[in-house]
Amino acid sequence: MRRSTTVVDGAIGGILAGAVVAAWFFVLDVATGQPFHTPRVLAAALLGHESSLATARFVTVYTLLHLGVFAVLGIVGAWLMKVTGQVPRVLTGALFGVGALSATHYGGLLLLGVPVLTLLPPVQVLAANVVGGIAMMLYLHWATREPLPFGPAMLKYHPLLADGMITGAIGAAAIAVWFLVLDILSGRPFFTPAALGSALLLGAQTPTEVQLTAGIIGAYTLVHLGAFFAVGVAIEWGARQLERFPSFWLVTFLAVIVLDVLFVGIVGSLALWVLGVVGLWAVIVGNLLAVTAMGYRVWLARPELRQRFAHLPEGTRA
């Protein structure tokens, strides 16, 4: 690819990523009834004005700077991919979002002396940057005419990821249905995903701050699925190890317990009040249902694993 082509494609991809990030925060702002709140806050931090004094002019200037920075990042990303011989992929986009885009965001705020963790909820920033990075790689994949598929079709080349996503989706559905039933019985359908979404994405601190909207529920559902996709991949990897080394079962069992404890711990650290409202017992039961559903799917889908356990030596069984 010629240098000029790399620069142009990188700039367009970066601007597209910046537009996606801006759209992400616009949707969240609209969901909270504060359109353009995020660019106003960032414009105030960048241009040295209080957010209450930030006008459309400051928001416009910030938006242009925002897209300009993303264009530069896109050029750098496209150049690095050309030098290293990497091809645009979903995982590459996610890593680019978490690494380059998030590092630039937080690095810029640190240079400005702005509190990096209180200005915007970190989960919002990371999620937006991941989506933006994937959007950029999707454009570069189209622009470079890469023969390998980019989207779900690429999973046929990565069976572990494909199986892990299916397993994770089953676990995510199991726990989602569990809390939907509890919410309906308590007379507040979809309250749990709305509460978790409001806490993780909007920084809600009390039940009265919960935004029971389709936008918040949908955004949290994406985070929920992403987390369970990662857990599903880990479980599928463990199942493959069990097929090769049946005695690996204890390590796998302990890993599942650790993942469950980590989930409760993370939710508790980010939104302790949600555990109080929803109920710790409900979270534990929901996680057990999810783990059981995922384990049952793996057990049914892998006959070799069942055969291995059926012919375990007596000492290994113990």
GITA-V59785 format. One record per residue. RES is the residue in three letters. SS is DSSP state (h for helix, s for strand, l for the rest). OMEGA is omega in radians with two decimals (NA if undefined). Layout:
res=RES ss=SS omega=OMEGA
res=RES ss=SS omega=OMEGA
This chain:
res=MET ss=l omega=-3.13
res=ARG ss=l omega=-3.08
res=ARG ss=h omega=-3.12
res=SER ss=h omega=3.11
res=THR ss=h omega=3.11
res=THR ss=h omega=-3.13
res=VAL ss=h omega=-3.10
res=VAL ss=h omega=-3.14
res=ASP ss=h omega=3.12
res=GLY ss=h omega=3.14
res=ALA ss=h omega=3.13
res=ILE ss=h omega=3.11
res=GLY ss=h omega=3.12
res=GLY ss=h omega=3.10
res=ILE ss=h omega=3.09
res=LEU ss=h omega=3.10
res=ALA ss=h omega=3.11
res=GLY ss=h omega=3.11
res=ALA ss=h omega=3.12
res=VAL ss=h omega=3.10
res=VAL ss=h omega=3.12
res=ALA ss=h omega=3.12
res=ALA ss=h omega=3.11
res=TRP ss=h omega=-3.10
res=PHE ss=h omega=3.08
res=PHE ss=h omega=3.12
res=VAL ss=h omega=3.12
res=LEU ss=h omega=3.13
res=ASP ss=h omega=3.11
res=VAL ss=h omega=-3.14
res=ALA ss=h omega=3.13
res=THR ss=l omega=3.13
res=GLY ss=l omega=-3.13
res=GLN ss=l omega=-3.13
res=PRO ss=l omega=3.10
res=PHE ss=l omega=3.11
res=HIS ss=h omega=-3.09
res=THR ss=h omega=3.11
res=PRO ss=h omega=3.10
res=ARG ss=h omega=-3.13
res=VAL ss=h omega=-3.13
res=LEU ss=h omega=3.09
res=ALA ss=h omega=3.11
res=ALA ss=h omega=3.14
res=ALA ss=h omega=-3.08
res=LEU ss=h omega=-3.02
res=LEU ss=h omega=3.03
res=GLY ss=l omega=3.11
res=HIS ss=l omega=3.04
res=GLU ss=l omega=-3.09
res=SER ss=l omega=3.13
res=SER ss=l omega=3.14
res=LEU ss=l omega=-3.10
res=ALA ss=l omega=-3.12
res=THR ss=l omega=3.10
res=ALA ss=h omega=3.14
res=ARG ss=h omega=3.14
res=PHE ss=h omega=3.12
res=VAL ss=h omega=3.13
res=THR ss=h omega=3.11
res=VAL ss=h omega=3.13
res=TYR ss=h omega=-3.13
res=THR ss=h omega=3.11
res=LEU ss=h omega=3.09
res=LEU ss=h omega=3.12
res=HIS ss=h omega=-3.14
res=LEU ss=h omega=3.10
res=GLY ss=h omega=3.11
res=VAL ss=h omega=3.13
res=PHE ss=h omega=3.09
res=ALA ss=h omega=3.11
res=VAL ss=h omega=3.11
res=LEU ss=h omega=3.11
res=GLY ss=h omega=3.11
res=ILE ss=h omega=3.13
res=VAL ss=h omega=3.14
res=GLY ss=h omega=3.13
res=ALA ss=h omega=3.12
res=TRP ss=h omega=3.13
res=LEU ss=h omega=3.12
res=MET ss=h omega=3.11
res=LYS ss=h omega=-3.11
res=VAL ss=h omega=-3.08
res=THR ss=h omega=-3.14
res=GLY ss=l omega=3.12
res=GLN ss=l omega=3.10
res=VAL ss=l omega=3.14
res=PRO ss=l omega=3.13
res=ARG ss=l omega=3.13
res=VAL ss=h omega=-3.12
res=LEU ss=h omega=3.10
res=THR ss=h omega=3.12
res=GLY ss=h omega=3.12
res=ALA ss=h omega=3.12
res=LEU ss=h omega=3.10
res=PHE ss=h omega=3.12
res=GLY ss=h omega=-3.12
res=VAL ss=h omega=-3.07
res=GLY ss=h omega=-3.01
res=ALA ss=h omega=-3.05
res=LEU ss=h omega=-3.14
res=SER ss=h omega=3.12
res=ALA ss=h omega=3.10
res=THR ss=h omega=3.14
res=HIS ss=h omega=-3.07
res=TYR ss=h omega=3.08
res=GLY ss=h omega=3.10
res=GLY ss=h omega=3.13
res=LEU ss=h omega=3.10
res=LEU ss=h omega=3.12
res=LEU ss=h omega=3.13
res=LEU ss=h omega=-3.12
res=GLY ss=l omega=-3.12
res=VAL ss=l omega=3.07
res=PRO ss=l omega=-2.97
res=VAL ss=h omega=-3.03
res=LEU ss=h omega=-3.10
res=THR ss=h omega=-3.12
res=LEU ss=h omega=3.08
res=LEU ss=l omega=3.09
res=PRO ss=l omega=-3.10
res=PRO ss=h omega=-3.14
res=VAL ss=h omega=3.10
res=GLN ss=h omega=-3.10
res=VAL ss=h omega=-3.11
res=LEU ss=h omega=-3.13
res=ALA ss=h omega=3.14
res=ALA ss=h omega=-3.12
res=ASN ss=h omega=3.08
res=VAL ss=h omega=3.13
res=VAL ss=h omega=3.11
res=GLY ss=h omega=3.11
res=GLY ss=h omega=3.11
res=ILE ss=h omega=3.11
res=ALA ss=h omega=3.12
res=MET ss=h omega=3.14
res=MET ss=h omega=3.09
res=LEU ss=h omega=3.10
res=TYR ss=h omega=-3.14
res=LEU ss=h omega=3.09
res=HIS ss=h omega=3.11
res=TRP ss=h omega=-3.06
res=ALA ss=h omega=-3.12
res=THR ss=l omega=3.13
res=ARG ss=l omega=-3.14
res=GLU ss=l omega=-3.08
res=PRO ss=l omega=-3.14
res=LEU ss=l omega=-3.12
res=PRO ss=l omega=-3.10
res=PHE ss=l omega=-3.01
res=GLY ss=l omega=-3.09
res=PRO ss=h omega=-3.13
res=ALA ss=h omega=-3.13
res=MET ss=h omega=-3.09
res=LEU ss=h omega=3.12
res=LYS ss=h omega=3.06
res=TYR ss=h omega=-3.12
res=HIS ss=l omega=-3.07
res=PRO ss=h omega=3.13
res=LEU ss=h omega=3.12
res=LEU ss=h omega=-3.13
res=ALA ss=h omega=3.13
res=ASP ss=h omega=-3.14
res=GLY ss=h omega=3.12
res=MET ss=h omega=3.09
res=ILE ss=h omega=3.13
res=THR ss=h omega=3.12
res=GLY ss=h omega=3.12
res=ALA ss=h omega=3.11
res=ILE ss=h omega=3.10
res=GLY ss=h omega=3.13
res=ALA ss=h omega=3.13
res=ALA ss=h omega=-3.11
res=ALA ss=h omega=-3.09
res=ILE ss=h omega=3.10
res=ALA ss=h omega=3.12
res=VAL ss=h omega=3.13
res=TRP ss=h omega=-3.11
res=PHE ss=h omega=3.06
res=LEU ss=h omega=3.11
res=VAL ss=h omega=3.13
res=LEU ss=h omega=-3.14
res=ASP ss=h omega=3.13
res=ILE ss=h omega=3.12
res=LEU ss=h omega=3.14
res=SER ss=l omega=3.08
res=GLY ss=l omega=3.13
res=ARG ss=l omega=-3.11
res=PRO ss=l omega=3.08
res=PHE ss=l omega=-3.14
res=PHE ss=h omega=-3.08
res=THR ss=h omega=3.10
res=PRO ss=h omega=3.10
res=ALA ss=h omega=3.13
res=ALA ss=h omega=3.13
res=LEU ss=h omega=3.11
res=GLY ss=h omega=3.13
res=SER ss=h omega=-3.13
res=ALA ss=h omega=-3.06
res=LEU ss=h omega=-3.03
res=LEU ss=h omega=-3.08
res=LEU ss=h omega=3.14
res=GLY ss=l omega=3.14
res=ALA ss=l omega=-3.09
res=GLN ss=l omega=-3.12
res=THR ss=l omega=3.12
res=PRO ss=h omega=-3.13
res=THR ss=h omega=-3.13
res=GLU ss=h omega=-3.12
res=VAL ss=l omega=3.09
res=GLN ss=l omega=-3.10
res=LEU ss=l omega=-3.10
res=THR ss=l omega=3.13
res=ALA ss=h omega=-3.14
res=GLY ss=h omega=-3.13
res=ILE ss=h omega=3.14
res=ILE ss=h omega=3.13
res=GLY ss=h omega=3.14
res=ALA ss=h omega=3.12
res=TYR ss=h omega=3.12
res=THR ss=h omega=3.10
res=LEU ss=h omega=3.09
res=VAL ss=h omega=3.12
res=HIS ss=h omega=3.13
res=LEU ss=h omega=3.14
res=GLY ss=h omega=3.12
res=ALA ss=h omega=-3.13
res=PHE ss=h omega=3.02
res=PHE ss=h omega=3.13
res=ALA ss=h omega=3.11
res=VAL ss=h omega=3.13
res=GLY ss=h omega=3.09
res=VAL ss=h omega=3.13
res=ALA ss=h omega=3.14
res=ILE ss=h omega=3.12
res=GLU ss=h omega=3.07
res=TRP ss=h omega=3.10
res=GLY ss=h omega=3.12
res=ALA ss=h omega=3.11
res=ARG ss=h omega=3.08
res=GLN ss=h omega=3.12
res=LEU ss=h omega=3.11
res=GLU ss=h omega=-3.14
res=ARG ss=h omega=-3.09
res=PHE ss=l omega=-3.08
res=PRO ss=h omega=-3.13
res=SER ss=h omega=3.14
res=PHE ss=h omega=-3.03
res=TRP ss=h omega=-3.10
res=LEU ss=h omega=3.11
res=VAL ss=h omega=3.12
res=THR ss=h omega=3.14
res=PHE ss=h omega=3.12
res=LEU ss=h omega=3.13
res=ALA ss=h omega=3.11
res=VAL ss=h omega=3.12
res=ILE ss=h omega=3.13
res=VAL ss=h omega=3.12
res=LEU ss=h omega=-3.13
res=ASP ss=h omega=3.13
res=VAL ss=h omega=3.11
res=LEU ss=h omega=-3.14
res=PHE ss=h omega=3.14
res=VAL ss=h omega=-3.13
res=GLY ss=h omega=-3.14
res=ILE ss=h omega=3.11
res=VAL ss=h omega=-3.13
res=GLY ss=h omega=-3.13
res=SER ss=h omega=-3.11
res=LEU ss=h omega=-3.08
res=ALA ss=l omega=-3.10
res=LEU ss=h omega=-3.10
res=TRP ss=h omega=3.12
res=VAL ss=h omega=3.10
res=LEU ss=h omega=3.13
res=GLY ss=h omega=-3.12
res=VAL ss=h omega=-3.10
res=VAL ss=h omega=-3.10
res=GLY ss=l omega=-3.13
res=LEU ss=h omega=-3.14
res=TRP ss=h omega=-3.13
res=ALA ss=h omega=3.11
res=VAL ss=h omega=-3.13
res=ILE ss=h omega=3.12
res=VAL ss=h omega=3.12
res=GLY ss=h omega=3.11
res=ASN ss=h omega=3.09
res=LEU ss=h omega=3.09
res=LEU ss=h omega=-3.14
res=ALA ss=h omega=3.13
res=VAL ss=h omega=3.12
res=THR ss=h omega=3.14
res=ALA ss=h omega=3.13
res=MET ss=h omega=3.12
res=GLY ss=h omega=3.13
res=TYR ss=h omega=3.11
res=ARG ss=h omega=3.12
res=VAL ss=h omega=-3.12
res=TRP ss=h omega=-3.14
res=LEU ss=h omega=-3.03
res=ALA ss=h omega=-3.07
res=ARG ss=l omega=-3.13
res=PRO ss=h omega=3.13
res=GLU ss=h omega=3.11
res=LEU ss=h omega=3.12
res=ARG ss=h omega=3.12
res=GLN ss=h omega=3.13
res=ARG ss=h omega=-3.12
res=PHE ss=h omega=3.13
res=ALA ss=h omega=-3.08
res=HIS ss=l omega=3.09
res=LEU ss=l omega=3.03
res=PRO ss=l omega=-3.06
res=GLU ss=h omega=-3.13
res=GLY ss=h omega=3.14
res=THR ss=h omega=3.11
res=ARG ss=h omega=-3.12
res=ALA ss=l omega=NA
